[in-house]
Amino acid sequence: MEDTAAESPDIVGQIDASELRRRAQEAVARLPDLYREVIVLRYYQGLKHREVAELLGVPIGTVQFRCHTAFDKLRADLKKEIEDREVD
């Protein structure tokens, strides 16, 4: 019985981490293509800003701007989702 109790926080942590990943992936999927592509290439594929810029054929500053804007949109989206859940 003690083993189950000791494992419970890990299970809860895994569920929380899994739920957080799912919500983040859904929020990324809702981004306009322009922003989603830089997030996927930079953070999911692990490319550097320079590599993303070369791949997309845009200046590095454009990639940095799109990443910054994408994160602003993700923050706003996730904040709204949290607020909506609190109201329910």
Stockholm file with secondary structure:
# STOCKHOLM 1.0

chainA/1-88         MEDTAAESPDIVGQIDASELRRRAQEAVARLPDLYREVIVLRYYQGLKHREVAELLGVPIGTVQFRCHTAFDKLRADLKKEIEDREVD
#=GR chainA/1-88 SS CHHHHHHHHHHHHHHHHHHHHHHHHHHHHHSCHHHHHHHIIIIISCCCHHHHHHHHTSCHHHHHHHHHHHHHHHHHHHHHHHHHHHHC
#=GC SS_cons        CHHHHHHHHHHHHHHHHHHHHHHHHHHHHHSCHHHHHHHIIIIISCCCHHHHHHHHTSCHHHHHHHHHHHHHHHHHHHHHHHHHHHHC
//
